[in-house]
Amino acid sequence: MGDYLIKATAFEGKVRAYSLVATDMVNEAVRRQGTWPTASAALGRTMMAGTMMATMLKGDSKLTVKVEGKGPIGAIIVDANTQGETRGYVSNPQTHFELNSQGKLDVARAVGTDGYLSVVKDLGLKEHFTGSVPLVSGELGEDFTYYFASSEQTPSSVGVGVLVNPDNTILAAGGFIIQLMPGADDAVIEQIEKRLSTIPPISKLVEAGMPPEEILQALLGDENIKFLDKMPIKFACRCSKERVENAIISLGKKEIQEMIDEDGGAETRCHFCNEEYHLTAEELEELLVQSK
């Protein structure tokens, strides 16, 4: 089963729901970043939440999620767009601890709780929308739940989970977002809360082979759901040599000349995908002509 996301409504439009399986997407990010298990779980959870949030936007919009809790992992940065393309990285990928008291990866210890979760939405307008909330747990699922309630005034439940193999690859990764729309009554809320309290962890459902549709059915009940859209999701980075060249051109003639004279070339590495780009002195000479 390849990675994909499902959008749905339930209870006659009173509930909006999203679910995804993202094992391959997270595994690709982990492979490129060389993350250790606790860092892998933190990165994967943030990527999945960002992916679902981006698909709530319209057109060619995109968003950036930043988590900074002052924990050992440092910052978590995730970019996602409406096409289901997501990339992400952590400042300190080699972060790992013993399992916590619940026998799970200690994501909260890695992330920390003394900081903020921020979301910047690029809707193609002159100004970007920015929302920021204090971290409440560092476990990330609860933090995104708090973000929706506080920053967007939308009562929500966010579940994201990652299981890591002994060889540091990803065994299972999946998530869901359930949101209450205006008109959702107490009976609907009570039914959803009851199911949320009894369902196994989302990562266990994915490990058992449950696809996104069945995850939502388990959360909301078979008879209540109307599936709206299904879309593939993947790790995708937008870096390229052309983008690197344009960035160098923007530095100006003096900086480029210094690169040529002092280094005999230039090299840079993309934070998101770890791709390396090398430019020779001759290539820099060509960029020098184009710069101002």
C-alpha positions as CSV (number, residue, x, y, z in Angstrom):
1,M,0.0,0.0,0.0
2,G,1.5,3.3,-1.1
3,D,1.2,6.4,1.0
4,Y,-2.0,8.4,0.6
5,L,-4.4,10.8,2.4
6,I,-8.2,10.7,2.7
7,K,-10.5,13.7,3.2
8,A,-14.0,13.1,4.6
9,T,-17.0,14.5,6.4
10,A,-19.1,12.8,8.9
11,F,-22.3,13.2,10.9
12,E,-24.0,15.1,8.0
13,G,-21.2,17.6,7.6
14,K,-20.9,18.4,11.3
15,V,-17.4,16.8,11.4
16,R,-14.5,17.2,9.0
17,A,-11.8,14.5,9.0
18,Y,-8.4,13.6,7.5
19,S,-6.4,10.5,7.7
20,L,-3.1,9.3,6.1
21,V,-0.6,6.5,6.0
22,A,2.8,8.0,5.5
23,T,5.3,5.2,6.2
24,D,7.3,5.7,3.0
25,M,7.2,9.5,3.2
26,V,8.6,9.5,6.7
27,N,11.1,6.7,5.9
28,E,12.5,8.8,3.0
29,A,13.0,11.8,5.3
30,V,14.6,9.6,7.9
31,R,17.0,8.1,5.4
32,R,18.1,11.4,4.0
33,Q,18.4,13.0,7.5
34,G,20.1,10.0,9.2
35,T,17.8,10.5,12.2
36,W,18.0,8.3,15.3
37,P,14.7,6.8,16.5
38,T,13.4,9.5,18.9
39,A,14.3,12.2,16.4
40,S,12.6,10.1,13.6
41,A,9.4,10.0,15.6
42,A,9.4,13.7,16.2
43,L,10.1,14.5,12.6
44,G,7.6,12.1,11.3
45,R,4.8,13.3,13.6
46,T,5.4,16.9,12.5
47,M,5.6,16.0,8.8
48,M,2.3,14.1,8.9
49,A,0.5,16.9,10.8
50,G,1.9,19.5,8.3
51,T,0.8,17.3,5.4
52,M,-2.8,17.1,6.5
53,M,-2.9,20.8,7.4
54,A,-1.5,21.8,3.9
55,T,-4.3,19.8,2.2
56,M,-6.8,22.0,4.0
57,L,-5.6,24.9,1.9
58,K,-6.7,25.9,-1.6
59,G,-4.9,26.2,-5.0
60,D,-1.1,26.3,-4.9
61,S,-0.9,27.4,-1.3
62,K,1.8,26.0,1.1
63,L,2.7,26.2,4.7
64,T,5.7,25.9,7.0
65,V,5.5,24.4,10.5
66,K,8.2,25.2,13.0
67,V,8.5,23.5,16.4
68,E,11.0,25.0,18.9
69,G,10.7,23.6,22.4
70,K,14.4,24.1,23.5
71,G,14.9,20.4,23.8
72,P,18.0,18.5,22.6
73,I,16.5,17.9,19.1
74,G,16.5,21.7,18.4
75,A,14.1,23.0,15.8
76,I,11.8,20.9,13.6
77,I,11.0,22.5,10.3
78,V,8.4,21.1,7.8
79,D,7.3,22.5,4.5
80,A,4.1,21.1,2.8
81,N,1.9,22.0,-0.1
82,T,-1.6,21.3,-1.3
83,Q,-0.3,18.6,-3.7
84,G,0.7,16.3,-0.9
85,E,4.4,17.0,-1.2
86,T,6.2,17.4,2.1
87,R,9.8,17.8,3.3
88,G,11.3,18.3,6.8
89,Y,14.4,18.3,8.9
90,V,15.5,18.6,12.6
91,S,18.5,20.6,13.8
92,N,20.0,17.6,15.7
93,P,19.1,14.4,13.9
94,Q,21.2,12.1,16.2
95,T,18.9,12.5,19.2
96,H,17.6,9.4,21.0
97,F,16.7,8.4,24.6
98,E,15.5,5.4,26.5
99,L,11.7,4.6,26.2
100,N,9.5,6.7,28.5
101,S,7.4,5.4,31.3
102,Q,4.7,4.3,28.8
103,G,7.2,2.2,26.9
104,K,7.2,4.7,23.9
105,L,9.8,6.8,22.3
106,D,10.3,9.9,24.5
107,V,9.4,12.6,21.9
108,A,8.5,15.1,24.6
109,R,12.0,14.9,26.1
110,A,13.6,15.4,22.7
111,V,11.3,18.3,21.7
112,G,11.0,20.1,25.0
113,T,8.1,22.1,26.2
114,D,9.6,25.6,26.7
115,G,8.8,27.1,23.3
116,Y,6.3,27.4,20.5
117,L,4.6,25.7,17.6
118,S,4.3,28.1,14.7
119,V,2.5,27.8,11.3
120,V,3.1,30.1,8.4
121,K,0.6,29.8,5.5
122,D,1.6,31.1,2.1
123,L,-1.8,31.6,0.4
124,G,-0.4,33.5,-2.6
125,L,-1.3,36.8,-1.1
126,K,0.9,39.8,-0.2
127,E,0.9,38.9,3.5
128,H,1.4,35.4,5.0
129,F,-0.9,34.1,7.7
130,T,1.1,33.3,10.9
131,G,-0.2,31.5,13.9
132,S,1.8,30.5,17.0
133,V,1.0,28.8,20.3
134,P,3.0,27.6,23.3
135,L,3.9,24.0,23.4
136,V,1.7,22.1,25.8
137,S,3.2,18.7,25.9
138,G,6.0,18.2,23.4
139,E,4.3,15.0,22.2
140,L,3.2,17.0,19.1
141,G,-0.3,15.5,18.7
142,E,-1.6,17.4,21.7
143,D,0.4,20.5,20.6
144,F,-1.3,20.5,17.1
145,T,-4.7,19.9,18.8
146,Y,-4.0,23.0,21.0
147,Y,-2.9,25.0,17.9
148,F,-6.2,24.4,16.1
149,A,-8.3,25.3,19.2
150,S,-6.3,28.4,20.1
151,S,-5.0,29.8,16.8
152,E,-7.8,28.8,14.4
153,Q,-10.7,28.4,16.9
154,T,-11.5,25.0,15.5
155,P,-12.1,22.2,18.1
156,S,-10.0,19.3,16.8
157,S,-8.3,16.0,17.7
158,V,-4.9,15.3,16.2
159,G,-3.3,11.9,16.3
160,V,0.1,11.2,14.8
161,G,2.3,8.1,15.4
162,V,5.5,6.6,14.2
163,L,7.0,3.1,14.9
164,V,10.7,2.7,14.3
165,N,12.4,-0.6,13.4
166,P,15.6,-1.8,15.2
167,D,17.6,-0.8,12.1
168,N,16.2,2.8,12.4
169,T,13.9,2.5,9.3
170,I,10.2,3.3,9.7
171,L,7.9,0.4,10.5
172,A,4.7,2.4,10.4
173,A,3.6,6.0,10.3
174,G,0.1,7.4,10.2
175,G,-2.2,10.1,11.5
176,F,-5.6,11.7,11.6
177,I,-7.2,15.1,12.3
178,I,-10.9,15.3,13.3
179,Q,-12.5,18.7,13.5
180,L,-15.9,19.8,14.8
181,M,-17.8,22.1,12.5
182,P,-20.5,24.6,13.7
183,G,-23.6,22.7,14.6
184,A,-21.8,19.6,16.1
185,D,-24.0,18.7,19.1
186,D,-23.1,17.0,22.3
187,A,-24.3,13.6,21.1
188,V,-21.8,13.8,18.2
189,I,-19.0,14.9,20.5
190,E,-19.7,12.2,23.0
191,Q,-19.7,9.5,20.4
192,I,-16.3,10.7,18.9
193,E,-14.7,11.0,22.4
194,K,-15.8,7.5,23.3
195,R,-14.2,6.1,20.2
196,L,-11.0,8.1,20.7
197,S,-10.7,6.8,24.2
198,T,-10.9,3.2,23.1
199,I,-9.0,3.0,19.8
200,P,-5.4,1.7,19.8
201,P,-2.5,4.0,19.0
202,I,-2.6,5.2,15.4
203,S,0.8,3.7,14.6
204,K,-0.4,0.3,15.7
205,L,-3.4,0.5,13.4
206,V,-1.1,1.3,10.5
207,E,1.3,-1.5,11.5
208,A,-1.7,-3.9,11.4
209,G,-2.3,-2.8,7.7
210,M,-5.3,-0.5,8.3
211,P,-5.7,2.0,5.4
212,P,-6.7,5.6,6.0
213,E,-10.4,4.9,5.1
214,E,-10.6,2.2,7.8
215,I,-8.9,4.4,10.3
216,L,-11.6,7.0,9.9
217,Q,-14.3,4.3,10.1
218,A,-12.8,3.1,13.4
219,L,-12.8,6.7,14.7
220,L,-16.2,7.8,13.5
221,G,-18.3,4.8,12.7
222,D,-19.0,3.2,9.3
223,E,-22.4,4.7,8.8
224,N,-21.4,8.3,9.5
225,I,-18.6,8.9,6.9
226,K,-18.7,10.5,3.4
227,F,-15.3,10.2,1.7
228,L,-14.5,13.2,-0.4
229,D,-11.0,12.9,-1.8
230,K,-8.0,10.5,-2.0
231,M,-4.6,11.8,-2.8
232,P,-1.0,10.4,-2.9
233,I,1.5,12.0,-0.5
234,K,5.3,11.8,-0.7
235,F,8.6,13.3,0.5
236,A,9.6,15.9,-2.1
237,C,12.2,18.6,-2.0
238,R,12.1,21.7,-4.2
239,C,15.8,22.4,-4.1
240,S,17.8,22.4,-7.4
241,K,21.1,23.7,-8.8
242,E,19.2,26.5,-10.5
243,R,17.8,27.6,-7.2
244,V,21.3,27.6,-5.7
245,E,22.6,29.6,-8.6
246,N,19.8,32.2,-8.3
247,A,20.6,32.5,-4.5
248,I,24.3,33.0,-5.3
249,I,23.5,35.7,-8.0
250,S,21.4,37.5,-5.4
251,L,24.5,37.8,-3.1
252,G,26.1,40.3,-5.5
253,K,29.3,40.7,-7.4
254,K,31.6,41.2,-4.3
255,E,30.5,38.0,-2.5
256,I,30.8,35.9,-5.7
257,Q,34.2,37.3,-6.5
258,E,35.3,36.4,-2.9
259,M,34.1,32.8,-3.5
260,I,36.2,32.6,-6.7
261,D,39.3,34.2,-5.2
262,E,39.3,32.5,-1.8
263,D,37.6,29.1,-2.3
264,G,38.0,28.5,-6.0
265,G,34.3,27.5,-6.2
266,A,31.3,27.0,-3.9
267,E,29.4,24.2,-2.3
268,T,26.2,24.0,-0.3
269,R,24.0,21.3,1.1
270,C,20.1,21.4,1.3
271,H,18.9,21.1,4.9
272,F,15.8,19.2,3.9
273,C,17.1,16.5,1.5
274,N,20.9,16.6,2.2
275,E,21.6,17.0,-1.5
276,E,25.0,18.6,-2.2
277,Y,25.6,21.2,-4.9
278,H,29.1,22.1,-6.1
279,L,29.9,25.0,-8.4
280,T,33.3,25.5,-10.0
281,A,35.1,28.7,-10.4
282,E,34.1,28.8,-14.0
283,E,30.4,28.4,-13.1
284,L,30.8,31.2,-10.6
285,E,32.4,33.4,-13.3
286,E,29.2,33.0,-15.3
287,L,27.0,33.9,-12.4
288,L,29.2,36.9,-11.7
289,V,28.2,38.3,-15.1
290,Q,24.5,37.9,-14.2
291,S,24.7,39.6,-10.8
292,K,24.3,43.2,-10.0
